[in-house]
Amino acid sequence: MKIAVEGCCHGELDKIYETIGYLEKKEAVKVDLLLCCGDFQAARNEGDMNCMAIPLKYRMMQTFYKYYSGEKKAPVLTIFIGGNHEASNHLQELPYGGWVAPNIYYLGYAGVVRYKGIRIGGISGIFKSHDYRRGHHEFPPYDPSTLRSVYHVRNIEVFKLKQIQMPIDIFMSHDWPRGIYHHGSTAELLRKKKFLRQEVESNSLGSPAAEELLAHLQPRYWFSAHLHVKFAAVKQHPPKANAAPRVTKFLSLDKCLPYRDFLQIVDVAERPGSSEGLEYDPEWLAILKATNNLQSTNAHPWNPPENNGLHERWDFRPSEAAMMQVAKDFSGELAIPDNFSQTVQPYDPKRPKQHASPSCNTNPQTTELCATLGLTDLYAHALQGGGNLSRIQAGTGGDDDGESADEHSEYPTDTSGLSSSYNPDEITIEDEWEEEEGKEEVDGSSNPILAVRGENPSDGPAGEVHTPGRMVLPAPKSDTSPTNLSHLMNLPPPSHSTPAVAAHLCPGAEREEPSLPTLKRTSDEAEAPGSKVTTPRIKRRNQVIYTTVEDDDE
């Protein structure tokens, strides 16, 4: 099964699907599934745009609304997680996941599904220590603070995912697991993003919550985005109990822009005899049922229950009987129903509404799922004026007593290495290199349509399918065909054996990259205390696009 992995989408669905279609036609392959690693921007209309943490001048509808309205249909099944630039009011309708458009599925705050027997999980948002222990208390209308905190990862979602015991094949997060950069070509990463050096050397780049999940889940593949750079790594995990040690192949990709590494095809062996469609995962549904009473819609800090004598229950790993009950709840049919329905009026380019208010609606998909499993619809609870959702299971709730968010957390949330430098995009990275106006030549070619790079086909085993290792965004549609496609990618084998080097996950990683424009620095440079490394403040043409005046109050 061929899976296309995409980095930051930023609403560019038309261009992403166009690129996949080009690849399929040129290489005579069929992509079965598309995975998008956040910043999806599922904006249905102008009101949704007001719920995105993006400067006003860059709030553009892009192309998702066409798929929501039915004007277009996604040509390949698409699964995505949320990032830090999302139409949050839309995604909050689906806290447990659901269809945002026909053939486009959102995993929710956190989720696990099955496709052709492959278990695919993910967690939405990015890590911020000061919001990590809070409940999901943000609901429309958002204020400037909640507009950003709404997409911050919460420990309740991490706690749920840590109840998983069965192997995960693929996992997605928007930001990187902390420390993963030490398991790939760190020098190559720092060559591309020089200003990450301080965070990499202090091991403070990335999410400590994702680092915990990586150690616990140990999936075969982990895909991320957020840092706008292609990077591959291989993480060898220590063995658990008597089990054989596992290996995780990590891949992060760029955002959807011309001549950027934003798309990669990987080969994953599907399991014979499995269902063809998208299915609920019984273990995950059983976990949702078991942890339902731990959820909160208030901002009080909370620590998950532990085996310390203070909690009646601390182990929420589902039993086989609990999973069988979930299957019984669905009458033995775990296929995710094709029950998408519009909840708002989609954008009409002929009749734009510049001053549209954000919508707040319950979603029939969530209503149906909650009724089947006995879950709480957090969004509906807030819209009905229910106020703070109390934890009603005695002895499991933890510290919901109004303690300060700065107090010690019993749950591991070490953020001592996190940088305190100014983060306009909530990461210590400039969003772009400065791009020259009218630049068309890439890799020595003046063809602006498409750049494809990868390993030589002769390097791989005989008979193996070869597809481009680097798919980059084509320029506006043209009937002209690319002429230079001599370099092709050698796909990873379906056996998922541990590669000799990290670059095997992303063929082409060791090849010479196109030269980058010279960084333009301002007259002042921020120098970290005790460090000889200067962090340049970079001027660029789109300095503020997809950035936020973020809460720097940690």
N, C-alpha and C positions, 0 to 999 in steps of 0.2 A: 504494500500500500504506500502510495506516494503522498506525503504530507508537505504542504507549503507552509513555511513559518515566516511570519511578517513581524517587523519591529513595531515602531510607533505608526499608527495608521493616520491620525489627524484628519479623519473624514474623507480621505482620498480613495474611496471604494472603487470608483470607476477606473482609476489608474491602476490600482492593484489587480483587479480582475482582468483588465486589459493586458497587463504584463503576464499574468498566468496563462491567459489565452494565447498570447504570442509564444510562450514557452511550449505549451502543449502542441501547437501547430508545428513549430520549428523542429522540436525534438521527438515528435511522435510519441508523446507520453500522455498519460491521463492523471491529473491531480485529483485525489479522492477527497481531500480535506484541507481547509485553510485555518491556521491558528494565528490569531492576532494578539500581540502581547501588551495591549493597553493603549491609552490615548486614542480610543476608537472614535469618540465624538459622535455618538448616535443622536444627533440633534434633529428632531422631527419638524420643528418650526422655529419662528423667531423667539417665542417664549422660552424654549429650551436653551437658546443661545445665552439668555440672561442668567442661566444656572451653570455656566461654565467659567472657570477661573482663567479667563483670557482677556487681555485688554480690548476695549470696545472697538478700536479701529481694526482689529484682526478677527472679529467675530463674523466669520463667513459661513454660509450654510453648507458649503462643500456639496457632497453628493449622496449622503446617507438617506436624505428625505425621499429620494426617488425609489429606494428599496422599501421604505416604510409605506409609501403611498400606493405601491403596486405598479408604478410606472416601469420599474425594472425588477428582476428577480436575481438573486445571487446565483451565479452559474455553478458554484461549488459550495458544499456545506461549509459554513464558517462558524467557528467557535472563538469567542474572545473574552478577555478579562478587562476590568477597568484600570485606568491609570490615574494621572493627576490633572488631566484636561478632559473632562467628561461632562455630558449633559446629566448632571447628578439627579435631577428630579425624575428623569426618565428611568435611569438605572435603579433608583430606589423603589420603583414600582415592583421590581423583581429581585428582592433580597436573596431569594433561594435559586435564582436563575430563571431563564425563560427566553422565548423568542422575542427579539426586538423588531424583526421583519421576517418574512418567509425565508427559510433556509439560513438564517443568521441567529445564532444562539449565544446568550450571555450566561456566564457561569455563576453570577451573583457575587455577593461579598466574598464567598469562598464556595467551591463546589467540586464535585467529581461526577463524571458521566462516563459512559462506555460507547465506543464506536468500533464496530467490527471486532469486538472482544478486547480492544485496547482501552485501558483505563486512563482517562485524561482528567487531571485536576488543575486547580489554579486558585490564586488569591488575588483580589483586586486592590488597587490603591497603592500608596507608598507609605513607608515607615516614618513616623514622627513620634519621638519618645513622650512628649507631653500630652498626646491624645491616645496613646496606645492602650491605656487601661480604662478608658471611658466606654460607655455604651454608645450605641448609634442614636445620638440625641439630636442630630441635625435633620431638619425637615423644612421644606419651602414654607414661607419665603425665607431665603437665606440672607444673613447679614454678611458683611465683608469677612468676618471671621469664619462662620460656618460654611461659607461658600468654598473655603479651602479645607477646613477640618473634615468635611463630609467624606473626602476621599482618603483619609488617613486610616491605615490598617489598625484593627482592634485586636486585643489579645483573645477575645472570645472566639474569633474566627481561627486564630492559630491554635487555640486549645481544641477546637473541634477537629481540625486537621491532624492534630497529634494523637487523636483516638484511632486513627486508621492503622490497621495491622496488615492488611493484604497488600501485596506489591502494587506500586503505581508505575505505569509505563512512562507517562509524560506529565510534567508539571510546568505551569506557567506562573511567573510573577512579573510585575512591571519593573520594579527596581531589582538590582542584583542581590543575591545572597552575599553578605559580607565575607570577604576573604577568598572568593572564588577566583579573583584575578591572580592569586598566587599559584594556580594550577594550570595556567596557560602561558602564552607568550607575553609575559608582563612587559618586557622591553618593547615589543611591538605595540602594545596598548599605549604605553607612555610616549612612543614616537608619534602616534596619532593624536593623543590627547595629553600634551605635556603638562597641563595645569592640574592633572590628577595625581601627580607624583606625591605630593604631601600626604594625601588621603591614603594612597596605596601603601606608602612606606610606614604609615602609622596604623594600617589595617582598620581605618575608620570609614572607608568607602563602602556603601551598600547597606543592606537591611539586616540587623541582628535577628529579627524575627524570621526572615527568609533563611538565614543561616541555620537557625534551629530546625526549621522544617526540612531543609536539605539533609541535615544529619539524621533526622527521624525517618523521613519518607524514603530517602535514597532511591529516587526514580531513575529509570534508564536514561531519560532525557529531561533537561531543564532548560526552558526557553525564557528569555527576558528581553527588555528593551531599555527605554528611559535615558541611557547615557549617550544615545545617538552615535554608536560606534559598533562595528562588527568585531566580535571577540569570541574565541572558542577556548574551552578548557576541559580537562578530564579530571574528575574528582574520584580518587580511590578511597572508599569508606572502610573503616575497620570492621571486622566481622561482628555480627550480632549473635550472641550465644553460640550455637553449633552451626549456624547458617554460613554458607559460603559468602565471602566478601563481595559487595556490590560495587559497581562503577557507574557514575553519572556523567553523561556527556552534556556539557553546558554550551549553550550558544546564545549570544545576544546579537541583535541586529539594529541597524540604523533606522531612521524614519524615512517615509516615502517622499523622496526628492530625487530630481534627476541625477544620475550617475552616483548614486549612493547604494551601499550594501544593505538593502532593506528586505530582501526576499531570499530564502534558501529552501531548497527541496531536500527532504530526507526520506529515506526508505525505511519503513517500519513494517515488520512482518505481522500481518493480521493472523488471528487465531482461527483455524479451520472450524467450521460448524457454528460460528458465531452469527448473531443477527446482523443484517445489513444496515439497519438504521441506527439512529441515536437513541440510547437507552439510559434510564435512570440507573444509578449504581446502588444496589441494596444495602451495602455497608454504609455508604454515606447517608442514605435516607434514614437508616436506623440510628446513626449518630445525631442527625437533626432532631429526631423524635426524643432521644434521650437527653439532649442538651437544651431543649426548648425553654425550660424554666430558668435557665441561666442567663437568658438574654435580657437586655436592658435598653431602655430609651432615655436614660438620664445620663448626666455628665459626671456622676460620682465615680471616682476610681475604684477598680475592682480587681481582685486577684482570683484566679481560678482555684477551685478546691484542691487540696492536697491531702495526702495520707499523714496528717500531723495531729490527729485526735480532735480536730476542731470541726470536722465536716462529716456529715452522715454518709455522704457518697463522694468519692473522688475519682473513681474509675468509670469512665463512660464508654469504654470499648464495647461494641455490640457483640452479643452472643449469636450463635447460629440460629437460635430460636427467635431472637429479635429480628434478624434478617429475613427469616421465613415469614414472620408476621408482616413485615413490610410488603413482601411479595403478595401475601394474602390481602393486604389493604388495597392493592391494585388488581386484585382478582387474577394474579399470576401474569399480568401483562405489564412489563416494565418499559415498553417502548414509549418514548416521550411523545405525547400526542401533538399533532400538528394543529394547535389551537391558538395560533396568533390572531389577535384582533387589534384594530386601532383603538387607542384610548383618547387621542386628540386629533384635531384637524391638521393634516400635514401642510407643510409649506407650499404655497402657490406662487411661483415666480411671476405670474401675471398680476397677482393682487397681493403684493407684499404688505406686511403689517409691522411697521417699524417699531411701534410702541406696544407690542403684544406682551401680556403678562404671563409669567410662568404658570403652567398648569400643574395641578395636584390631583391625581386620579389613582384610584385603586386599579389593579390589573386583574382581569378574570383568570389569568393563568395562575397567579399567586393565590387568589381566592380558592380556586379548585384544588391546588396542591395542599394548601393549609387545611381545607375541609377533609381531604383524604387522610392526611397524616396526623391531624390534630395539632398543627403548628400555629404560631401566632403571626399574623400579618402585621409587621411592625409599622408599615406605612399606613395601613387602614386604621390602626390603633391611634396613631398621631392625628390623622385627618378627622377622626371622630371625637377629638378633644379629650382623649383618654389620659392625657398627661403622661407622667412617668410610668413606664411599665414595671411593676414590682416583680421581684423574683419570688415566686410563690412556693418553691420547693424548700422546705426548712432544712437548714444545715448544709446547703450546697452553694449558697449565694456568695459568700465571702464578705468583703469589706464594703458594704453599701451604707456606710454611716456618715458620709460627708467628710471623710478624711481629706487631707491635702493631697493633690496630685503629685507633690514632691516627696511624699513619704516613701519609705522603702517598699518595694514590691517583692513579694515572696516568689513571684514568677520571674524567671530569668529575663531581664530586660536591660542588660548591660549596654549603656551608651557612652561609656567613659571615653571611648576613642573617637566619638563623633566630632567632626570639625565644627567650630563655632564661627567660621568665616561666613561672609555674606552669601546667601544662596537665593538669588532671584528666581531660580527655577526649582528650588527645593533640592538641588543637587549641586555639588561643587564642580560645576562644569559650565562653560559658556555654551549656549544653545547651538551656535553655528560658528564655523570659520567664516571670515568675511568673504563673500562671493562676488566676483567681479561682474559688473553689468555686461550682459551680452556674451559671456564666456560660453563657447560651444565646443572647443577642442578638449577632448578627454582621452588620455592614453595615446596621444599623438594622432588621433583621428578627428576629423571635422564632422563626422556623421553624428548628428544630434539625436538620432532616433533611439538607439539602444546600445548600451555597452555590456558585453557579456565576457566574463573572465572566469578562469578556473584552471584545473589541472589538465595535462595532456591525457587523452583517452588511453594512450598506450601504457600509461602508468598503472592502470587498474587490471583486475583479473579479466581474462577473456570471457566474453559473453555477458558481461555486466552492463546494465543500462547506464548511459552517460547523459547527464543533463547539466546545464550551466550551473556553475558554482556560485556565480554572482549575478543576480538579476537586478538591474537598476531601471529606474523609471524612464519610460520612453518620453520623448517630447510630444507635443500635440500630434494627434493622429495623422498618419501619412501613408500613402500607398507605396512608398519606397521601402525596400527590404534591406536589412543590414547586410553588409558584405563581408565583414570580418568576424567570423564565428569559429575560428580555428581552434580556440582553447575551450575545451569542454570539461565539465566536472566529473569526477569519479565519485559516485554516491557511496555512502557507507553501507557495508553489507548488512542484510537483514538479520544476521546472527548476533549483531550488537556486541561483537567481541571488543575487548579493550584495545584501542589503537595504540600504536607505538609512541606517537606524540599527539599533542592536543590538536595540531593542525589537521589531523585526519578527519576530525568531525566537520571541519569547514575547509575543504580543499581550496587551495588558492591563497590561504592565509599567509604563506611564506613568500608569495610572489611579490614583486615590486609593486607598490601602490602608486596611483597617479599622484603627481606632485601637487601639493596644497599651496594655496596662496599664502604669502607671508603675513603673519599676524601683525595687526596694527595696534600698538599699545598706546594707552593714554600716558600723560606725563607722570602720573603717579602709579605705583605698583604696590600691591599689598604684600607685605612680607610677614610670614608667620613667625611668632616669637620662637626663638631658639632654632630657627631653621635658616639655612643658607639659600633655600629655594624660593624664588619669587613667583608669585601667582599673578600672571598678567591680567589686567582688565582689558578685554578685547572689544574694540569697536567693530561693529559689523552692520551691514545694511538693514538686517531685520533683527536688531538687538533685542527688541521687546516682544517679538512674536512668541507666543506660547510661554511667556514668562508671567510671573505674578509678583506683586509686592508682597512677599510671603512673610509669615509670622516669624520674626527672628528673635523671639523673646525667650528662647530656651536658656 
